[in-house]
Amino acid sequence: MAKRFDLDPSFVRDTWHKYILEVTLLQTLLSLMEQEAYWLIENNLINVTSAPNFLEAIDSGPLQAVAPNAVQLIK
């Protein structure tokens, strides 16, 4: 980590325990994506009239298979 991001190795060693690294698919992600899409539409930054269904674009199966609790999407 220190080498990859050009950090002081002692800094990484002393702070690494503070980080929690995990992969999740949460409903809030979909909500934020929808909000951003509506903002883009309202500000005429994209040429569409409605936000896409982001849930259709997400395949939660692989994560669901290895960490069922990490997937919290409302279908």
PQR file with spaces between the fields and no chain letter, atoms N, CA, C, O and H, PARSE charges and radii, in Angstrom:
ATOM       1  N    MET     1       0.830   -1.176    0.000 -0.4000 1.5000
ATOM       2  CA   MET     1       0.000    0.000    0.000 -0.0000 2.0000
ATOM       3  C    MET     1       0.883    1.251    0.000  0.5500 1.7000
ATOM       4  O    MET     1       0.642    2.198   -0.748 -0.5500 1.4000
ATOM       5  N    ALA     2       1.883    1.234    0.831 -0.4000 1.5000
ATOM       6  CA   ALA     2       2.773    2.391    0.913 -0.0000 2.0000
ATOM       7  C    ALA     2       3.470    2.642   -0.416  0.5500 1.7000
ATOM       8  O    ALA     2       3.559    3.780   -0.876 -0.5500 1.4000
ATOM       9  H    ALA     2       2.079    0.464    1.438  0.4000 1.0000
ATOM      10  N    LYS     3       3.954    1.588   -1.019 -0.4000 1.5000
ATOM      11  CA   LYS     3       4.652    1.732   -2.298 -0.0000 2.0000
ATOM      12  C    LYS     3       3.689    2.186   -3.393  0.5500 1.7000
ATOM      13  O    LYS     3       4.010    3.085   -4.171 -0.5500 1.4000
ATOM      14  H    LYS     3       3.882    0.663   -0.646  0.4000 1.0000
ATOM      15  N    ARG     4       2.514    1.566   -3.455 -0.4000 1.5000
ATOM      16  CA   ARG     4       1.536    1.873   -4.518 -0.0000 2.0000
ATOM      17  C    ARG     4       1.103    3.327   -4.486  0.5500 1.7000
ATOM      18  O    ARG     4       0.963    3.955   -5.536 -0.5500 1.4000
ATOM      19  H    ARG     4       2.254    0.835   -2.824  0.4000 1.0000
ATOM      20  N    PHE     5       0.887    3.873   -3.290 -0.4000 1.5000
ATOM      21  CA   PHE     5       0.386    5.237   -3.165 -0.0000 2.0000
ATOM      22  C    PHE     5       1.445    6.228   -2.684  0.5500 1.7000
ATOM      23  O    PHE     5       1.129    7.354   -2.300 -0.5500 1.4000
ATOM      24  H    PHE     5       1.000    3.363   -2.438  0.4000 1.0000
ATOM      25  N    ASP     6       2.691    5.798   -2.711 -0.4000 1.5000
ATOM      26  CA   ASP     6       3.815    6.653   -2.328 -0.0000 2.0000
ATOM      27  C    ASP     6       3.610    7.261   -0.940  0.5500 1.7000
ATOM      28  O    ASP     6       3.707    8.472   -0.746 -0.5500 1.4000
ATOM      29  H    ASP     6       2.947    4.883   -3.023  0.4000 1.0000
ATOM      30  N    LEU     7       3.322    6.373    0.018 -0.4000 1.5000
ATOM      31  CA   LEU     7       3.108    6.801    1.400 -0.0000 2.0000
ATOM      32  C    LEU     7       4.262    6.326    2.272  0.5500 1.7000
ATOM      33  O    LEU     7       4.966    5.374    1.934 -0.5500 1.4000
ATOM      34  H    LEU     7       3.243    5.389   -0.140  0.4000 1.0000
ATOM      35  N    ASP     8       4.436    6.983    3.360 -0.4000 1.5000
ATOM      36  CA   ASP     8       5.446    6.584    4.332 -0.0000 2.0000
ATOM      37  C    ASP     8       5.014    5.234    4.930  0.5500 1.7000
ATOM      38  O    ASP     8       3.909    5.130    5.463 -0.5500 1.4000
ATOM      39  H    ASP     8       3.865    7.757    3.634  0.4000 1.0000
ATOM      40  N    PRO     9       5.856    4.214    4.851 -0.5600 1.5000
ATOM      41  CA   PRO     9       5.483    2.899    5.379  0.2800 2.0000
ATOM      42  C    PRO     9       5.072    2.922    6.852  0.5500 1.7000
ATOM      43  O    PRO     9       4.185    2.171    7.256 -0.5500 1.4000
ATOM      44  N    SER    10       5.693    3.756    7.639 -0.4000 1.5000
ATOM      45  CA   SER    10       5.314    3.820    9.060 -0.0000 2.0000
ATOM      46  C    SER    10       3.912    4.402    9.219  0.5500 1.7000
ATOM      47  O    SER    10       3.181    4.013   10.130 -0.5500 1.4000
ATOM      48  H    SER    10       6.414    4.367    7.311  0.4000 1.0000
ATOM      49  N    PHE    11       3.536    5.320    8.349 -0.4000 1.5000
ATOM      50  CA   PHE    11       2.172    5.869    8.389 -0.0000 2.0000
ATOM      51  C    PHE    11       1.157    4.764    8.094  0.5500 1.7000
ATOM      52  O    PHE    11       0.156    4.627    8.797 -0.5500 1.4000
ATOM      53  H    PHE    11       4.130    5.635    7.609  0.4000 1.0000
ATOM      54  N    VAL    12       1.420    3.988    7.062 -0.4000 1.5000
ATOM      55  CA   VAL    12       0.509    2.900    6.697 -0.0000 2.0000
ATOM      56  C    VAL    12       0.436    1.884    7.831  0.5500 1.7000
ATOM      57  O    VAL    12      -0.654    1.445    8.198 -0.5500 1.4000
ATOM      58  H    VAL    12       2.233    4.099    6.490  0.4000 1.0000
ATOM      59  N    ARG    13       1.556    1.516    8.377 -0.4000 1.5000
ATOM      60  CA   ARG    13       1.598    0.543    9.469 -0.0000 2.0000
ATOM      61  C    ARG    13       0.812    1.036   10.686  0.5500 1.7000
ATOM      62  O    ARG    13       0.118    0.255   11.337 -0.5500 1.4000
ATOM      63  H    ARG    13       2.441    1.872    8.079  0.4000 1.0000
ATOM      64  N    ASP    14       0.920    2.317   10.987 -0.4000 1.5000
ATOM      65  CA   ASP    14       0.267    2.878   12.172 -0.0000 2.0000
ATOM      66  C    ASP    14      -1.221    3.164   11.985  0.5500 1.7000
ATOM      67  O    ASP    14      -1.955    3.266   12.968 -0.5500 1.4000
ATOM      68  H    ASP    14       1.483    2.952   10.458  0.4000 1.0000
ATOM      69  N    THR    15      -1.676    3.296   10.741 -0.4000 1.5000
ATOM      70  CA   THR    15      -3.078    3.669   10.522 -0.0000 2.0000
ATOM      71  C    THR    15      -3.917    2.585    9.862  0.5500 1.7000
ATOM      72  O    THR    15      -5.143    2.698    9.834 -0.5500 1.4000
ATOM      73  H    THR    15      -1.080    3.214    9.942  0.4000 1.0000
ATOM      74  N    TRP    16      -3.294    1.539    9.330 -0.4000 1.5000
ATOM      75  CA   TRP    16      -4.020    0.530    8.573 -0.0000 2.0000
ATOM      76  C    TRP    16      -5.169   -0.086    9.371  0.5500 1.7000
ATOM      77  O    TRP    16      -6.224   -0.369    8.803 -0.5500 1.4000
ATOM      78  H    TRP    16      -2.299    1.448    9.353  0.4000 1.0000
ATOM      79  N    HIS    17      -4.992   -0.290   10.632 -0.4000 1.5000
ATOM      80  CA   HIS    17      -6.022   -0.927   11.463 -0.0000 2.0000
ATOM      81  C    HIS    17      -7.302   -0.091   11.569  0.5500 1.7000
ATOM      82  O    HIS    17      -8.337   -0.611   11.987 -0.5500 1.4000
ATOM      83  H    HIS    17      -4.136   -0.060   11.093  0.4000 1.0000
ATOM      84  N    LYS    18      -7.252    1.178   11.204 -0.4000 1.5000
ATOM      85  CA   LYS    18      -8.414    2.060   11.294 -0.0000 2.0000
ATOM      86  C    LYS    18      -9.369    1.900   10.104  0.5500 1.7000
ATOM      87  O    LYS    18     -10.508    2.366   10.154 -0.5500 1.4000
ATOM      88  H    LYS    18      -6.412    1.601   10.864  0.4000 1.0000
ATOM      89  N    TYR    19      -8.917    1.258    9.061 -0.4000 1.5000
ATOM      90  CA   TYR    19      -9.716    1.147    7.843 -0.0000 2.0000
ATOM      91  C    TYR    19     -10.528   -0.144    7.826  0.5500 1.7000
ATOM      92  O    TYR    19     -10.046   -1.206    8.218 -0.5500 1.4000
ATOM      93  H    TYR    19      -7.992    0.880    9.020  0.4000 1.0000
ATOM      94  N    ILE    20     -11.749   -0.031    7.371 -0.4000 1.5000
ATOM      95  CA   ILE    20     -12.609   -1.191    7.181 -0.0000 2.0000
ATOM      96  C    ILE    20     -12.923   -1.247    5.687  0.5500 1.7000
ATOM      97  O    ILE    20     -13.613   -0.379    5.152 -0.5500 1.4000
ATOM      98  H    ILE    20     -12.141    0.832    7.053  0.4000 1.0000
ATOM      99  N    LEU    21     -12.415   -2.261    5.038 -0.4000 1.5000
ATOM     100  CA   LEU    21     -12.590   -2.400    3.600 -0.0000 2.0000
ATOM     101  C    LEU    21     -13.633   -3.477    3.339  0.5500 1.7000
ATOM     102  O    LEU    21     -13.488   -4.620    3.772 -0.5500 1.4000
ATOM     103  H    LEU    21     -11.854   -2.966    5.473  0.4000 1.0000
ATOM     104  N    GLU    22     -14.683   -3.094    2.627 -0.4000 1.5000
ATOM     105  CA   GLU    22     -15.728   -4.047    2.310 -0.0000 2.0000
ATOM     106  C    GLU    22     -16.435   -3.636    1.032  0.5500 1.7000
ATOM     107  O    GLU    22     -16.414   -2.469    0.639 -0.5500 1.4000
ATOM     108  H    GLU    22     -14.800   -2.165    2.276  0.4000 1.0000
ATOM     109  N    VAL    23     -17.051   -4.599    0.397 -0.4000 1.5000
ATOM     110  CA   VAL    23     -17.823   -4.348   -0.815 -0.0000 2.0000
ATOM     111  C    VAL    23     -19.285   -4.551   -0.463  0.5500 1.7000
ATOM     112  O    VAL    23     -19.665   -5.575    0.105 -0.5500 1.4000
ATOM     113  H    VAL    23     -17.068   -5.547    0.716  0.4000 1.0000
ATOM     114  N    THR    24     -20.108   -3.556   -0.809 -0.4000 1.5000
ATOM     115  CA   THR    24     -21.543   -3.660   -0.545 -0.0000 2.0000
ATOM     116  C    THR    24     -22.318   -3.104   -1.727  0.5500 1.7000
ATOM     117  O    THR    24     -21.803   -2.307   -2.512 -0.5500 1.4000
ATOM     118  H    THR    24     -19.800   -2.724   -1.270  0.4000 1.0000
ATOM     119  N    LEU    25     -23.552   -3.534   -1.836 -0.4000 1.5000
ATOM     120  CA   LEU    25     -24.503   -2.948   -2.775 -0.0000 2.0000
ATOM     121  C    LEU    25     -25.695   -2.511   -1.934  0.5500 1.7000
ATOM     122  O    LEU    25     -26.522   -3.331   -1.535 -0.5500 1.4000
ATOM     123  H    LEU    25     -23.971   -4.181   -1.198  0.4000 1.0000
ATOM     124  N    LEU    26     -25.772   -1.222   -1.674 -0.4000 1.5000
ATOM     125  CA   LEU    26     -26.804   -0.693   -0.802 -0.0000 2.0000
ATOM     126  C    LEU    26     -27.842    0.099   -1.594  0.5500 1.7000
ATOM     127  O    LEU    26     -27.547    0.645   -2.658 -0.5500 1.4000
ATOM     128  H    LEU    26     -25.100   -0.557   -1.998  0.4000 1.0000
ATOM     129  N    GLN    27     -29.036    0.150   -1.069 -0.4000 1.5000
ATOM     130  CA   GLN    27     -30.113    0.913   -1.700 -0.0000 2.0000
ATOM     131  C    GLN    27     -29.729    2.383   -1.854  0.5500 1.7000
ATOM     132  O    GLN    27     -30.151    3.038   -2.806 -0.5500 1.4000
ATOM     133  H    GLN    27     -29.276   -0.293   -0.205  0.4000 1.0000
ATOM     134  N    THR    28     -28.939    2.897   -0.933 -0.4000 1.5000
ATOM     135  CA   THR    28     -28.532    4.305   -1.024 -0.0000 2.0000
ATOM     136  C    THR    28     -27.728    4.574   -2.289  0.5500 1.7000
ATOM     137  O    THR    28     -27.783    5.680   -2.827 -0.5500 1.4000
ATOM     138  H    THR    28     -28.595    2.365   -0.159  0.4000 1.0000
ATOM     139  N    LEU    29     -26.982    3.582   -2.772 -0.4000 1.5000
ATOM     140  CA   LEU    29     -26.246    3.755   -4.025 -0.0000 2.0000
ATOM     141  C    LEU    29     -27.216    4.017   -5.166  0.5500 1.7000
ATOM     142  O    LEU    29     -27.004    4.930   -5.965 -0.5500 1.4000
ATOM     143  H    LEU    29     -26.938    2.684   -2.334  0.4000 1.0000
ATOM     144  N    LEU    30     -28.283    3.219   -5.248 -0.4000 1.5000
ATOM     145  CA   LEU    30     -29.281    3.427   -6.301 -0.0000 2.0000
ATOM     146  C    LEU    30     -29.953    4.789   -6.161  0.5500 1.7000
ATOM     147  O    LEU    30     -30.168    5.482   -7.155 -0.5500 1.4000
ATOM     148  H    LEU    30     -28.455    2.477   -4.599  0.4000 1.0000
ATOM     149  N    SER    31     -30.277    5.165   -4.954 -0.4000 1.5000
ATOM     150  CA   SER    31     -30.916    6.464   -4.727 -0.0000 2.0000
ATOM     151  C    SER    31     -30.016    7.610   -5.177  0.5500 1.7000
ATOM     152  O    SER    31     -30.480    8.556   -5.813 -0.5500 1.4000
ATOM     153  H    SER    31     -30.102    4.601   -4.146  0.4000 1.0000
ATOM     154  N    LEU    32     -28.735    7.524   -4.848 -0.4000 1.5000
ATOM     155  CA   LEU    32     -27.798    8.571   -5.258 -0.0000 2.0000
ATOM     156  C    LEU    32     -27.642    8.620   -6.775  0.5500 1.7000
ATOM     157  O    LEU    32     -27.555    9.702   -7.355 -0.5500 1.4000
ATOM     158  H    LEU    32     -28.358    6.755   -4.332  0.4000 1.0000
ATOM     159  N    MET    33     -27.607    7.468   -7.412 -0.4000 1.5000
ATOM     160  CA   MET    33     -27.496    7.432   -8.869 -0.0000 2.0000
ATOM     161  C    MET    33     -28.733    8.046   -9.518  0.5500 1.7000
ATOM     162  O    MET    33     -28.616    8.776  -10.502 -0.5500 1.4000
ATOM     163  H    MET    33     -27.678    6.589   -6.941  0.4000 1.0000
ATOM     164  N    GLU    34     -29.914    7.758   -8.977 -0.4000 1.5000
ATOM     165  CA   GLU    34     -31.146    8.342   -9.506 -0.0000 2.0000
ATOM     166  C    GLU    34     -31.170    9.853   -9.303  0.5500 1.7000
ATOM     167  O    GLU    34     -31.565   10.595  -10.202 -0.5500 1.4000
ATOM     168  H    GLU    34     -30.009    7.164   -8.178  0.4000 1.0000
ATOM     169  N    GLN    35     -30.751   10.310   -8.130 -0.4000 1.5000
ATOM     170  CA   GLN    35     -30.707   11.751   -7.862 -0.0000 2.0000
ATOM     171  C    GLN    35     -29.764   12.456   -8.830  0.5500 1.7000
ATOM     172  O    GLN    35     -30.074   13.532   -9.340 -0.5500 1.4000
ATOM     173  H    GLN    35     -30.430    9.707   -7.399  0.4000 1.0000
ATOM     174  N    GLU    36     -28.624   11.845   -9.075 -0.4000 1.5000
ATOM     175  CA   GLU    36     -27.671   12.452  -10.006 -0.0000 2.0000
ATOM     176  C    GLU    36     -28.254   12.492  -11.421  0.5500 1.7000
ATOM     177  O    GLU    36     -28.084   13.480  -12.136 -0.5500 1.4000
ATOM     178  H    GLU    36     -28.372   10.971   -8.661  0.4000 1.0000
ATOM     179  N    ALA    37     -28.932   11.430  -11.819 -0.4000 1.5000
ATOM     180  CA   ALA    37     -29.548   11.400  -13.148 -0.0000 2.0000
ATOM     181  C    ALA    37     -30.597   12.499  -13.279  0.5500 1.7000
ATOM     182  O    ALA    37     -30.632   13.200  -14.291 -0.5500 1.4000
ATOM     183  H    ALA    37     -29.069   10.628  -11.239  0.4000 1.0000
ATOM     184  N    TYR    38     -31.445   12.657  -12.275 -0.4000 1.5000
ATOM     185  CA   TYR    38     -32.468   13.714  -12.323 -0.0000 2.0000
ATOM     186  C    TYR    38     -31.835   15.099  -12.331  0.5500 1.7000
ATOM     187  O    TYR    38     -32.346   16.008  -12.985 -0.5500 1.4000
ATOM     188  H    TYR    38     -31.417   12.088  -11.454  0.4000 1.0000
ATOM     189  N    TRP    39     -30.733   15.270  -11.616 -0.4000 1.5000
ATOM     190  CA   TRP    39     -30.026   16.553  -11.627 -0.0000 2.0000
ATOM     191  C    TRP    39     -29.498   16.849  -13.031  0.5500 1.7000
ATOM     192  O    TRP    39     -29.611   17.971  -13.524 -0.5500 1.4000
ATOM     193  H    TRP    39     -30.317   14.531  -11.084  0.4000 1.0000
ATOM     194  N    LEU    40     -28.921   15.831  -13.665 -0.4000 1.5000
ATOM     195  CA   LEU    40     -28.417   16.006  -15.030 -0.0000 2.0000
ATOM     196  C    LEU    40     -29.542   16.371  -15.984  0.5500 1.7000
ATOM     197  O    LEU    40     -29.377   17.227  -16.853 -0.5500 1.4000
ATOM     198  H    LEU    40     -28.829   14.920  -13.264  0.4000 1.0000
ATOM     199  N    ILE    41     -30.692   15.714  -15.818 -0.4000 1.5000
ATOM     200  CA   ILE    41     -31.849   15.991  -16.678 -0.0000 2.0000
ATOM     201  C    ILE    41     -32.357   17.410  -16.449  0.5500 1.7000
ATOM     202  O    ILE    41     -32.568   18.160  -17.401 -0.5500 1.4000
ATOM     203  H    ILE    41     -30.826   15.018  -15.112  0.4000 1.0000
ATOM     204  N    GLU    42     -32.552   17.776  -15.182 -0.4000 1.5000
ATOM     205  CA   GLU    42     -33.090   19.100  -14.845 -0.0000 2.0000
ATOM     206  C    GLU    42     -32.175   20.230  -15.325  0.5500 1.7000
ATOM     207  O    GLU    42     -32.647   21.321  -15.646 -0.5500 1.4000
ATOM     208  H    GLU    42     -32.380   17.166  -14.408  0.4000 1.0000
ATOM     209  N    ASN    43     -30.891   19.970  -15.371 -0.4000 1.5000
ATOM     210  CA   ASN    43     -29.935   20.995  -15.796 -0.0000 2.0000
ATOM     211  C    ASN    43     -29.569   20.883  -17.270  0.5500 1.7000
ATOM     212  O    ASN    43     -28.605   21.492  -17.733 -0.5500 1.4000
ATOM     213  H    ASN    43     -30.508   19.084  -15.111  0.4000 1.0000
ATOM     214  N    ASN    44     -30.355   20.093  -17.998 -0.4000 1.5000
ATOM     215  CA   ASN    44     -30.168   19.922  -19.441 -0.0000 2.0000
ATOM     216  C    ASN    44     -28.739   19.523  -19.818  0.5500 1.7000
ATOM     217  O    ASN    44     -28.194   19.982  -20.821 -0.5500 1.4000
ATOM     218  H    ASN    44     -31.138   19.598  -17.621  0.4000 1.0000
ATOM     219  N    LEU    45     -28.151   18.666  -19.000 -0.4000 1.5000
ATOM     220  CA   LEU    45     -26.793   18.215  -19.274 -0.0000 2.0000
ATOM     221  C    LEU    45     -26.780   16.898  -20.040  0.5500 1.7000
ATOM     222  O    LEU    45     -25.744   16.476  -20.553 -0.5500 1.4000
ATOM     223  H    LEU    45     -28.593   18.293  -18.184  0.4000 1.0000
ATOM     224  N    ILE    46     -27.939   16.256  -20.112 -0.4000 1.5000
ATOM     225  CA   ILE    46     -28.102   15.057  -20.938 -0.0000 2.0000
ATOM     226  C    ILE    46     -29.428   15.176  -21.675  0.5500 1.7000
ATOM     227  O    ILE    46     -30.346   15.853  -21.213 -0.5500 1.4000
ATOM     228  H    ILE    46     -28.781   16.599  -19.696  0.4000 1.0000
ATOM     229  N    ASN    47     -29.519   14.527  -22.800 -0.4000 1.5000
ATOM     230  CA   ASN    47     -30.688   14.670  -23.663 -0.0000 2.0000
ATOM     231  C    ASN    47     -31.656   13.497  -23.495  0.5500 1.7000
ATOM     232  O    ASN    47     -31.932   12.763  -24.444 -0.5500 1.4000
ATOM     233  H    ASN    47     -28.773   13.977  -23.175  0.4000 1.0000
ATOM     234  N    VAL    48     -32.166   13.336  -22.267 -0.4000 1.5000
ATOM     235  CA   VAL    48     -33.182   12.324  -21.973 -0.0000 2.0000
ATOM     236  C    VAL    48     -34.225   12.960  -21.063  0.5500 1.7000
ATOM     237  O    VAL    48     -33.990   14.021  -20.484 -0.5500 1.4000
ATOM     238  H    VAL    48     -31.942   13.933  -21.496  0.4000 1.0000
ATOM     239  N    THR    49     -35.361   12.317  -20.940 -0.4000 1.5000
ATOM     240  CA   THR    49     -36.431   12.897  -20.127 -0.0000 2.0000
ATOM     241  C    THR    49     -36.700   12.135  -18.840  0.5500 1.7000
ATOM     242  O    THR    49     -37.439   12.617  -17.982 -0.5500 1.4000
ATOM     243  H    THR    49     -35.552   11.455  -21.410  0.4000 1.0000
ATOM     244  N    SER    50     -36.107   10.943  -18.691 -0.4000 1.5000
ATOM     245  CA   SER    50     -36.292   10.213  -17.442 -0.0000 2.0000
ATOM     246  C    SER    50     -35.028    9.427  -17.109  0.5500 1.7000
ATOM     247  O    SER    50     -34.228    9.092  -17.983 -0.5500 1.4000
ATOM     248  H    SER    50     -35.507   10.552  -19.388  0.4000 1.0000
ATOM     249  N    ALA    51     -34.879    9.152  -15.839 -0.4000 1.5000
ATOM     250  CA   ALA    51     -33.709    8.403  -15.381 -0.0000 2.0000
ATOM     251  C    ALA    51     -33.868    6.926  -15.728  0.5500 1.7000
ATOM     252  O    ALA    51     -34.983    6.403  -15.728 -0.5500 1.4000
ATOM     253  H    ALA    51     -35.529    9.424  -15.130  0.4000 1.0000
ATOM     254  N    PRO    52     -32.770    6.262  -16.019 -0.5600 1.5000
ATOM     255  CA   PRO    52     -32.856    4.828  -16.305  0.2800 2.0000
ATOM     256  C    PRO    52     -33.141    4.046  -15.020  0.5500 1.7000
ATOM     257  O    PRO    52     -33.003    4.568  -13.914 -0.5500 1.4000
ATOM     258  N    ASN    53     -33.537    2.803  -15.190 -0.4000 1.5000
ATOM     259  CA   ASN    53     -33.711    1.918  -14.051 -0.0000 2.0000
ATOM     260  C    ASN    53     -32.347    1.311  -13.742  0.5500 1.7000
ATOM     261  O    ASN    53     -31.947    0.322  -14.356 -0.5500 1.4000
ATOM     262  H    ASN    53     -33.649    2.379  -16.089  0.4000 1.0000
ATOM     263  N    PHE    54     -31.647    1.899  -12.802 -0.4000 1.5000
ATOM     264  CA   PHE    54     -30.290    1.448  -12.492 -0.0000 2.0000
ATOM     265  C    PHE    54     -30.268    0.032  -11.925  0.5500 1.7000
ATOM     266  O    PHE    54     -29.272   -0.676  -12.076 -0.5500 1.4000
ATOM     267  H    PHE    54     -31.972    2.703  -12.303  0.4000 1.0000
ATOM     268  N    LEU    55     -31.344   -0.387  -11.280 -0.4000 1.5000
ATOM     269  CA   LEU    55     -31.396   -1.730  -10.718 -0.0000 2.0000
ATOM     270  C    LEU    55     -31.237   -2.790  -11.808  0.5500 1.7000
ATOM     271  O    LEU    55     -30.658   -3.850  -11.569 -0.5500 1.4000
ATOM     272  H    LEU    55     -32.153    0.188  -11.157  0.4000 1.0000
ATOM     273  N    GLU    56     -31.752   -2.501  -13.006 -0.4000 1.5000
ATOM     274  CA   GLU    56     -31.622   -3.445  -14.126 -0.0000 2.0000
ATOM     275  C    GLU    56     -30.174   -3.598  -14.590  0.5500 1.7000
ATOM     276  O    GLU    56     -29.828   -4.606  -15.205 -0.5500 1.4000
ATOM     277  H    GLU    56     -32.222   -1.641  -13.201  0.4000 1.0000
ATOM     278  N    ALA    57     -29.336   -2.620  -14.307 -0.4000 1.5000
ATOM     279  CA   ALA    57     -27.947   -2.640  -14.770 -0.0000 2.0000
ATOM     280  C    ALA    57     -26.995   -3.278  -13.761  0.5500 1.7000
ATOM     281  O    ALA    57     -25.813   -3.460  -14.053 -0.5500 1.4000
ATOM     282  H    ALA    57     -29.617   -1.801  -13.807  0.4000 1.0000
ATOM     283  N    ILE    58     -27.497   -3.614  -12.593 -0.4000 1.5000
ATOM     284  CA   ILE    58     -26.646   -4.158  -11.540 -0.0000 2.0000
ATOM     285  C    ILE    58     -26.904   -5.645  -11.388  0.5500 1.7000
ATOM     286  O    ILE    58     -28.041   -6.068  -11.177 -0.5500 1.4000
ATOM     287  H    ILE    58     -28.457   -3.467  -12.356  0.4000 1.0000
ATOM     288  N    ASP    59     -25.847   -6.437  -11.494 -0.4000 1.5000
ATOM     289  CA   ASP    59     -25.943   -7.878  -11.266 -0.0000 2.0000
ATOM     290  C    ASP    59     -25.418   -8.155   -9.862  0.5500 1.7000
ATOM     291  O    ASP    59     -24.209   -8.251   -9.651 -0.5500 1.4000
ATOM     292  H    ASP    59     -24.923   -6.094  -11.665  0.4000 1.0000
ATOM     293  N    SER    60     -26.313   -8.281   -8.925 -0.4000 1.5000
ATOM     294  CA   SER    60     -25.911   -8.496   -7.536 -0.0000 2.0000
ATOM     295  C    SER    60     -25.618   -9.964   -7.222  0.5500 1.7000
ATOM     296  O    SER    60     -25.173  -10.285   -6.120 -0.5500 1.4000
ATOM     297  H    SER    60     -27.295   -8.203   -9.097  0.4000 1.0000
ATOM     298  N    GLY    61     -25.864  -10.852   -8.182 -0.4000 1.5000
ATOM     299  CA   GLY    61     -25.696  -12.290   -7.956 -0.0000 2.0000
ATOM     300  C    GLY    61     -24.340  -12.718   -7.428  0.5500 1.7000
ATOM     301  O    GLY    61     -24.279  -13.446   -6.437 -0.5500 1.4000
ATOM     302  H    GLY    61     -26.226  -10.591   -9.078  0.4000 1.0000
ATOM     303  N    PRO    62     -23.248  -12.291   -8.054 -0.5600 1.5000
ATOM     304  CA   PRO    62     -21.940  -12.739   -7.564  0.2800 2.0000
ATOM     305  C    PRO    62     -21.664  -12.318   -6.117  0.5500 1.7000
ATOM     306  O    PRO    62     -21.164  -13.122   -5.329 -0.5500 1.4000
ATOM     307  N    LEU    63     -21.979  -11.084   -5.763 -0.4000 1.5000
ATOM     308  CA   LEU    63     -21.758  -10.645   -4.384 -0.0000 2.0000
ATOM     309  C    LEU    63     -22.726  -11.349   -3.443  0.5500 1.7000
ATOM     310  O    LEU    63     -22.354  -11.734   -2.334 -0.5500 1.4000
ATOM     311  H    LEU    63     -22.384  -10.432   -6.403  0.4000 1.0000
ATOM     312  N    GLN    64     -23.964  -11.516   -3.885 -0.4000 1.5000
ATOM     313  CA   GLN    64     -24.979  -12.217   -3.079 -0.0000 2.0000
ATOM     314  C    GLN    64     -24.511  -13.631   -2.756  0.5500 1.7000
ATOM     315  O    GLN    64     -24.762  -14.138   -1.662 -0.5500 1.4000
ATOM     316  H    GLN    64     -24.266  -11.204   -4.785  0.4000 1.0000
ATOM     317  N    ALA    65     -23.833  -14.265   -3.702 -0.4000 1.5000
ATOM     318  CA   ALA    65     -23.381  -15.646   -3.512 -0.0000 2.0000
ATOM     319  C    ALA    65     -22.309  -15.769   -2.435  0.5500 1.7000
ATOM     320  O    ALA    65     -22.274  -16.760   -1.706 -0.5500 1.4000
ATOM     321  H    ALA    65     -23.629  -13.854   -4.591  0.4000 1.0000
ATOM     322  N    VAL    66     -21.444  -14.780   -2.332 -0.4000 1.5000
ATOM     323  CA   VAL    66     -20.343  -14.878   -1.360 -0.0000 2.0000
ATOM     324  C    VAL    66     -20.583  -14.095   -0.080  0.5500 1.7000
ATOM     325  O    VAL    66     -19.991  -14.405    0.954 -0.5500 1.4000
ATOM     326  H    VAL    66     -21.473  -13.975   -2.925  0.4000 1.0000
ATOM     327  N    ALA    67     -21.451  -13.077   -0.134 -0.4000 1.5000
ATOM     328  CA   ALA    67     -21.718  -12.254    1.050 -0.0000 2.0000
ATOM     329  C    ALA    67     -23.158  -11.744    0.998  0.5500 1.7000
ATOM     330  O    ALA    67     -23.393  -10.576    0.686 -0.5500 1.4000
ATOM     331  H    ALA    67     -21.932  -12.826   -0.973  0.4000 1.0000
ATOM     332  N    PRO    68     -24.110  -12.607    1.300 -0.5600 1.5000
ATOM     333  CA   PRO    68     -25.518  -12.225    1.179  0.2800 2.0000
ATOM     334  C    PRO    68     -25.896  -10.946    1.943  0.5500 1.7000
ATOM     335  O    PRO    68     -26.719  -10.163    1.468 -0.5500 1.4000
ATOM     336  N    ASN    69     -25.314  -10.738    3.094 -0.4000 1.5000
ATOM     337  CA   ASN    69     -25.641   -9.551    3.880 -0.0000 2.0000
ATOM     338  C    ASN    69     -25.102   -8.249    3.277  0.5500 1.7000
ATOM     339  O    ASN    69     -25.507   -7.160    3.685 -0.5500 1.4000
ATOM     340  H    ASN    69     -24.646  -11.374    3.481  0.4000 1.0000
ATOM     341  N    ALA    70     -24.191   -8.363    2.309 -0.4000 1.5000
ATOM     342  CA   ALA    70     -23.616   -7.168    1.684 -0.0000 2.0000
ATOM     343  C    ALA    70     -24.538   -6.567    0.633  0.5500 1.7000
ATOM     344  O    ALA    70     -24.333   -5.434    0.197 -0.5500 1.4000
ATOM     345  H    ALA    70     -23.862   -9.247    1.977  0.4000 1.0000
ATOM     346  N    VAL    71     -25.557   -7.324    0.224 -0.4000 1.5000
ATOM     347  CA   VAL    71     -26.496   -6.860   -0.787 -0.0000 2.0000
ATOM     348  C    VAL    71     -27.784   -6.434   -0.092  0.5500 1.7000
ATOM     349  O    VAL    71     -28.483   -7.249    0.510 -0.5500 1.4000
ATOM     350  H    VAL    71     -25.724   -8.244    0.578  0.4000 1.0000
ATOM     351  N    GLN    72     -28.080   -5.147   -0.190 -0.4000 1.5000
ATOM     352  CA   GLN    72     -29.282   -4.616    0.456 -0.0000 2.0000
ATOM     353  C    GLN    72     -30.041   -3.744   -0.539  0.5500 1.7000
ATOM     354  O    GLN    72     -30.261   -2.555   -0.311 -0.5500 1.4000
ATOM     355  H    GLN    72     -27.512   -4.486   -0.680  0.4000 1.0000
ATOM     356  N    LEU    73     -30.431   -4.361   -1.636 -0.4000 1.5000
ATOM     357  CA   LEU    73     -31.170   -3.658   -2.677 -0.0000 2.0000
ATOM     358  C    LEU    73     -32.644   -4.024   -2.593  0.5500 1.7000
ATOM     359  O    LEU    73     -32.986   -5.189   -2.391 -0.5500 1.4000
ATOM     360  H    LEU    73     -30.253   -5.327   -1.821  0.4000 1.0000
ATOM     361  N    ILE    74     -33.507   -3.047   -2.746 -0.4000 1.5000
ATOM     362  CA   ILE    74     -34.941   -3.296   -2.762 -0.0000 2.0000
ATOM     363  C    ILE    74     -35.342   -3.522   -4.204  0.5500 1.7000
ATOM     364  O    ILE    74     -35.172   -2.645   -5.052 -0.5500 1.4000
ATOM     365  H    ILE    74     -33.230   -2.101   -2.911  0.4000 1.0000
ATOM     366  N    LYS    75     -35.870   -4.691   -4.476 -0.4000 1.5000
ATOM     367  CA   LYS    75     -36.231   -5.027   -5.857 -0.0000 2.0000
ATOM     368  C    LYS    75     -37.692   -4.813   -6.116  0.5500 1.7000
ATOM     369  O    LYS    75     -38.162   -5.049   -7.229 -0.5500 1.4000
ATOM     370  H    LYS    75     -36.007   -5.403   -3.787  0.4000 1.0000
